[in-house]
């Protein structure tokens, strides 16, 4: 498969308003959600860690361990940073969930060069890279679909009990060790078995986005 054009993946403009209009009545309104999003960005910026550039080598070294992990009970914001097996920081994040029948939430994460925003409503997650919509992640199928085209961009196949396969347009791009809730309570382990060489920047953004969401939400 050739390089995926960025314009084919990302929809111009922020995904915030597209998400906020679809929120259920019990979820916060647009002003509240925007305020929370601003607060989460500030919380992430305030995590004082040194991030490293991410390439295939760093992705393969990503671990299930965190540093700077804590929760604020009053604000209901939890935050932390995930590190590699060499204790280098790959990304940092701040997460806030809302009381509802289905766990609606907002998650903001930062790598060295990009900001990732995730807005969850029920079984659907709007994924945004910087200020552009990457797509909608379906928690039932684990498919990432284009926000505009509705066509499948990527999928995380969880059919094998110990190993998950991440595919972009039916191409195997990474093998992920199955994540468990107990991963953060014992010895650190690698997130990936391998990531293929020669991935494009756009493919890397997809891999990183899905990985961040899976790692952070597993613990909340």
Secondary structure, 3 states (H helix, E strand, C coil): CCCCCHHHHCECCCCHHHHHCCCCCCCCCHHHHHHHHHHHHHHHHCCCCCECCCCHHHHHHEEEEEEEEEEECCCCEEEEEEEECCCCEEEEEEEEECCCCCCCEEEEEECCCCEEEEEEECCEEEEEECCEEEEEEECCCCEEECCCCCCEEEEEECCCCCEEEEEECCEEEEEEECCCHHHHHCCCCECEEEECCCCCHHHHHHHHHHHHHHHHHCCC
